[in-house]
């Protein structure tokens, strides 16, 4: 079975008061500003930050517990919770998924305030019900449930607020290290991609390795594209064909080395009717955004999940048909969570790919605003109206 994130549950994280979001290969979040689309993406940034730095630094980067917890209602909620279901380890399946559950609680006593965390991991094993790891205080308890040997237990000491995601991968397989490491590796690889056009225009240092990794802001776009051309000729040719399809007059994408072939590289565009090439520094905003997105979609080593904010920003509507085709193809290798305001892009989606977001009067996000069954009923009753038109009209909620 392909490795996938199956479901995300969140309580009291920014505007996500209480949401449960089923996730497929391609998930496109639509809704007005402030509906919570960006906060869904930030959940994954938060988990990746926990793996890199631990719980308290990840909270501090967001203004501490008070800056992260849901701010609606009369009282501050006492805890933040994030729960995932996925098929990331060897023996997991949709019916027996991996599970990760994190709850961060703040307690006030007099003038003092303290944080605590409780985590749990559940993994399917080759025999029996599986392995469960629970973490509370300064202790992790590991329980193996096997058909032939019954139940075995042992404990491991941890620092009080240290996350199992950042510490347990160093443990032995018997203590659950391999499985937690597999889960943490998937979470840490999550990419929140947003092309910084100013950075992408600039020269890149020559590819650092033969397998140059695309930066999350496409700052090394030139180096990545050069590396892609050298290591995957077929992918490069398809990328060029896609670029020619939506950029009138483009003949080819090429490279120059302004300060020597071992130091810097820039992208140049060969275009009909022009004397000489156009450096990417002189190309339009939309052209650079398009090349950055195509680079992402043709990445031969994608992460488990790719998040993209405002994927259609700066792009001509004629590019959207091709873009949705390529995202759908790429979703066979990396799961996508995409935010958009574009009805034109929504028109090109399937009902199972659209996640409608809206926000209530209490400031809480409602995601998804429609269940899969409700979505199917409305689409069927519409007699073929495109999804973007249904959304724009308010028939699907999540008003613009």
C-alpha positions as a printed Julia matrix, in Angstrom:
400×3 Matrix{Float64}:
   0.0     0.0     0.0
   1.26    3.48   -0.85
   2.36    5.58    2.11
  -0.34    8.15    2.83
  -1.65   10.43    5.52
  -5.26    9.31    5.96
  -6.73   11.76    8.45
  -5.86   14.85   10.48
  -7.65   15.81   13.7
  -6.9    19.1    15.44
  -8.26   20.78   18.55
  -7.53   24.36   19.64
  -4.64   25.09   17.27
  -5.13   28.71   16.13
  -8.58   28.86   14.45
  -8.88   25.06   14.33
 -11.19   24.67   17.31
 -12.18   21.1    16.44
 -11.69   19.69   12.96
 -11.37   16.23   11.47
 -10.14   16.19    7.87
 -10.02   12.98    5.77
  -7.14   13.24    3.29
  -6.68   11.72   -0.16
  -3.81   11.97   -2.65
  -4.85   15.52   -3.7
  -6.59   17.88   -1.28
  -7.41   21.47   -2.33
  -8.6    23.82    0.42
 -10.94   26.58   -0.77
 -12.53   29.33    1.27
 -12.3    33.01    2.16
  -9.39   34.7     3.92
  -9.31   33.76    7.59
 -11.17   30.48    7.1
  -8.24   28.44    8.43
  -6.55   27.16    5.28
  -3.12   28.48    6.31
  -3.57   27.12    9.83
  -4.07   23.6     8.48
  -0.76   23.91    6.66
   0.89   25.32    9.8
  -0.05   22.18   11.75
   2.5    20.32    9.64
   5.09   23.08   10.02
   4.55   22.82   13.77
   5.11   19.04   13.84
   8.23   19.37   11.69
   9.5    22.09   14.06
   8.93   19.76   17.03
  11.1    17.11   15.38
  13.86   19.62   14.65
  13.77   21.64   17.88
  11.24   20.09   20.36
   7.9    21.22   21.77
   8.73   24.42   23.64
  10.84   26.0    20.85
   8.1    25.12   18.33
   5.54   26.89   20.51
   7.86   29.85   21.15
   8.22   30.37   17.4
   4.43   30.96   17.32
   4.19   33.24   20.34
   4.14   30.52   22.97
   1.08   28.55   24.09
  -1.07   31.71   24.2
  -0.05   32.65   20.65
  -0.86   29.17   19.33
  -4.03   28.12   21.15
  -7.52   28.93   19.85
  -8.47   32.49   20.85
 -12.24   32.38   20.39
 -14.74   32.06   23.23
 -14.65   33.48   26.72
 -11.96   31.19   28.14
  -8.58   30.04   26.9
  -8.72   26.28   26.18
  -6.41   24.3    28.47
  -4.88   22.13   25.74
  -3.87   21.78   22.08
  -4.28   18.41   20.4
  -3.08   16.99   17.08
  -3.84   13.46   15.92
  -2.78   11.74   12.7
  -3.66    8.46   11.02
  -1.4     7.22    8.24
   0.03    4.21    6.42
   3.72    4.96    6.86
   5.2     1.86    8.5
   5.65   -1.57    6.95
   2.57   -3.37    8.27
   0.04   -0.53    8.45
  -3.07   -0.38    6.29
  -6.19    1.74    5.91
  -7.99   -0.62    8.31
  -5.05   -0.76   10.76
  -3.29    2.59   10.37
  -0.38    4.09   12.23
  -1.62    6.61   14.78
   0.09    9.54   16.46
  -1.63   11.65   19.12
  -0.13   14.73   20.83
  -1.78   16.78   23.54
  -0.06   19.83   25.06
  -1.7    21.09   28.25
  -1.15   24.29   30.2
  -1.92   24.37   33.91
  -2.0    27.48   36.09
  -1.56   27.28   39.85
  -1.44   30.62   41.59
   1.09   32.78   39.8
   2.89   29.85   38.2
   2.1    28.31   34.81
   3.41   24.99   33.57
   3.17   22.96   30.38
   2.88   19.21   30.06
   2.58   16.9    27.09
   1.08   13.5    26.49
   1.86   11.53   23.36
   0.86    8.15   22.04
   1.93    6.05   19.05
   0.14    2.98   17.72
   1.72    0.68   15.13
   0.57   -2.55   13.52
   2.99   -5.46   13.92
   3.4    -8.71   11.98
   1.56  -10.67   14.67
  -1.01   -9.65   17.21
  -2.61   -6.27   17.74
   0.57   -4.23   17.54
   2.77   -1.9    19.54
   1.6     1.07   21.56
   3.87    3.73   23.06
   2.51    6.28   25.53
   4.53    9.21   26.88
   3.64   11.25   29.92
   5.8    13.2    32.33
   9.31   11.74   32.27
   8.39    8.26   31.11
   7.58    6.4    27.91
   5.76    3.09   28.24
   6.07    0.56   25.43
   3.48   -2.22   25.17
   3.77   -5.04   22.62
   0.63   -7.11   22.06
   1.48  -10.39   20.33
  -0.61  -13.49   19.73
   2.07  -16.01   20.72
   3.7   -14.16   23.65
   0.82  -12.17   25.07
   1.58   -8.67   26.25
   5.06   -7.37   27.09
   5.83   -4.0    28.67
   8.85   -1.85   29.43
   9.54    1.8    30.23
  12.04    4.44   29.11
  12.99    7.67   30.85
  12.6    11.0    29.0
  12.98   14.66   29.79
   9.74   16.22   31.05
   8.75   18.18   27.91
  10.81   16.3    25.35
   8.77   14.96   22.42
   8.82   11.32   21.49
   9.07   12.42   17.86
  12.49   13.94   18.52
  13.87   11.41   21.04
  12.43    7.92   20.43
  13.91    7.45   16.92
  17.29    6.96   18.63
  16.03    3.94   20.55
  16.34    0.29   19.57
  13.74   -1.46   17.45
  12.48   -3.35   20.52
  11.67    0.0    22.12
   9.82    1.22   19.03
  12.67    3.27   17.64
  12.4     2.07   14.04
   8.67    2.75   13.78
   8.8     6.16   15.44
  11.76    7.01   13.22
   9.71    6.1    10.13
   6.85    8.32   11.29
   9.17   11.18   12.26
  10.98   10.94    8.92
   7.72   11.39    7.04
   6.66   14.34    9.2
  10.06   16.02    8.98
  10.05   15.73    5.2
   6.79   17.67    4.82
   7.33   20.62    2.49
   5.39   23.87    2.62
   6.24   25.32   -0.78
   5.88   28.96   -1.76
   7.92   30.42   -4.63
   9.78   33.57   -3.58
  10.0    35.21   -6.99
  12.75   37.65   -6.0
  14.94   34.8    -4.74
  14.13   32.53   -7.69
  15.16   35.25  -10.16
  18.68   35.35   -8.74
  21.68   33.24   -9.75
  22.13   30.0    -7.81
  25.33   28.53   -6.59
  26.28   25.58   -8.76
  24.39   22.42   -7.67
  25.69   21.32   -4.29
  25.14   17.63   -5.07
  24.08   15.52   -8.04
  20.66   15.27   -6.34
  20.05   18.95   -5.65
  17.02   19.43   -3.39
  14.6    22.19   -4.33
  14.4    24.84   -1.6
  10.96   25.45   -0.1
  11.0    29.0    -1.52
  12.65   27.96   -4.84
  15.65   30.19   -4.04
  17.91   27.63   -5.77
  15.63   27.23   -8.79
  18.43   27.54  -11.35
  20.64   24.98   -9.6
  17.75   22.53   -9.17
  16.69   22.78  -12.81
  20.27   22.27  -13.98
  20.57   19.21  -11.74
  17.22   17.86  -13.0
  18.31   18.21  -16.64
  21.49   16.22  -15.99
  19.94   13.4   -13.96
  16.51   12.87  -15.6
  16.37   13.79  -19.27
  12.8    12.53  -19.7
  11.48   14.64  -16.81
  13.36   17.66  -18.13
  11.86   17.3   -21.61
   8.34   17.02  -20.16
   8.92   20.09  -17.99
  10.04   22.09  -21.05
   6.99   20.9   -23.01
   4.69   22.05  -20.21
   6.39   25.43  -20.05
   6.05   25.87  -23.84
   2.38   24.9   -23.59
   1.51   27.94  -21.45
   4.29   30.46  -22.22
   3.7    31.84  -25.73
   6.8    31.96  -27.91
   9.02   29.93  -25.57
  11.38   27.61  -27.47
  13.62   26.3   -24.72
  14.86   26.73  -21.16
  18.66   26.91  -20.9
  21.44   28.0   -18.56
  24.36   30.39  -18.37
  27.29   30.57  -16.0
  28.08   34.25  -15.41
  30.92   33.69  -12.96
  32.31   30.39  -14.18
  30.82   26.92  -14.48
  31.88   25.92  -10.96
  30.32   28.86   -9.11
  26.94   30.23  -10.25
  24.2    29.37  -12.74
  21.25   31.37  -14.09
  18.18   30.32  -16.09
  17.69   31.83  -19.54
  14.65   31.56  -21.82
  14.97   31.15  -25.58
  11.97   32.9   -27.15
  10.67   33.36  -30.7
  11.23   36.75  -32.3
  13.82   38.01  -29.81
  17.5    38.65  -30.39
  19.32   36.7   -27.72
  17.99   35.04  -24.59
  15.92   36.41  -21.73
  17.47   35.94  -18.31
  15.04   34.78  -15.63
  15.82   38.0   -13.75
  13.96   39.84  -16.54
  11.05   37.39  -16.84
   7.53   38.08  -15.57
   6.28   37.2   -12.09
   3.96   34.55  -13.52
   6.68   32.94  -15.62
   8.93   32.5   -12.59
   6.06   31.16  -10.47
   5.21   28.65  -13.21
   8.8    27.39  -13.53
   9.05   27.05   -9.75
   5.86   25.0    -9.6
   6.91   22.8   -12.51
  10.25   22.2   -10.8
   8.34   21.06   -7.71
   6.02   18.8    -9.69
   8.88   17.1   -11.53
  11.01   16.62   -8.41
  12.21   12.98   -8.63
  12.56   12.74   -4.82
   9.42   14.36   -3.37
   8.55   14.34    0.36
   5.6    12.47    1.86
   3.39   15.57    1.8
   3.68   18.8    -0.16
   1.73   21.86    0.98
   1.29   24.84   -1.36
  -0.34   28.16   -0.53
  -2.17   30.04   -3.3
  -0.94   27.75   -6.04
  -2.64   29.85   -8.73
  -1.11   33.19   -7.63
   0.24   35.09  -10.65
  -0.71   32.41  -13.17
  -2.81   32.92  -16.28
  -6.05   30.85  -16.28
  -4.79   28.91  -19.32
  -2.06   27.44  -17.1
  -4.53   25.98  -14.59
  -5.69   23.04  -16.74
  -2.14   21.83  -17.23
  -1.23   22.53  -13.61
  -4.1    20.44  -12.21
  -3.17   17.59  -14.59
   0.44   17.64  -13.36
  -0.46   17.92   -9.68
  -2.8    14.95  -10.04
  -0.02   12.92  -11.7
   2.53   13.97   -9.08
   0.1    12.97   -6.3
   0.91    9.35   -7.15
   4.29    9.99   -5.49
   3.65   12.79   -2.97
   0.42   13.74   -1.24
  -0.74   17.33   -1.81
  -2.47   19.82    0.46
  -3.11   23.0    -1.52
  -4.82   26.29   -0.65
  -6.51   28.48   -3.28
  -9.04   31.28   -3.75
  -9.52   30.49   -7.44
 -12.94   29.27   -8.71
 -11.22   28.7   -12.07
  -8.88   26.18  -10.47
 -11.74   24.58   -8.49
 -13.62   24.11  -11.8
 -10.93   21.63  -12.82
 -11.11   19.5    -9.68
 -13.02   16.36   -8.8
 -15.43   16.51   -5.84
 -13.19   14.19   -3.81
 -10.3    16.65   -4.21
 -12.11   19.75   -2.93
 -12.1    20.65    0.78
 -14.41   23.59    1.55
 -13.35   25.79    4.48
 -15.43   28.38    6.3
 -15.34   30.21    9.61
 -18.11   30.56   12.15
 -19.16   33.58   14.21
 -17.14   32.25   17.15
 -13.92   32.42   15.1
 -13.63   28.64   14.71
 -12.84   27.09   11.34
 -15.28   24.55    9.91
 -13.17   22.15    7.8
 -14.47   20.41    5.84
 -17.65   22.46    5.71
 -19.27   19.67    3.68
 -19.01   15.92    4.12
 -18.21   13.75    1.09
 -21.86   12.63    1.01
 -23.16   16.21    1.08
 -20.71   17.22   -1.63
 -21.85   14.34   -3.84
 -25.53   15.22   -3.33
 -25.03   18.89   -4.27
 -22.87   18.1    -7.3
 -25.39   15.52   -8.55
 -28.3    17.95   -8.11
 -26.42   20.67   -9.99
 -26.6    18.66  -13.24
 -23.02   19.2   -14.25
 -22.16   22.7   -13.01
 -18.4    23.05  -12.41
 -17.21   22.94   -8.79
 -15.81   26.47   -8.93
 -19.13   27.85  -10.05
 -20.95   25.96   -7.3
 -18.51   27.26   -4.71
 -18.61   30.84   -6.02
 -22.42   30.79   -5.9
 -22.38   29.69   -2.26
 -23.95   26.3    -2.93
 -20.96   24.57   -1.29
 -20.53   27.07    1.56
 -17.17   28.7     2.24
 -18.29   31.96    0.66
 -15.64   34.1    -1.03
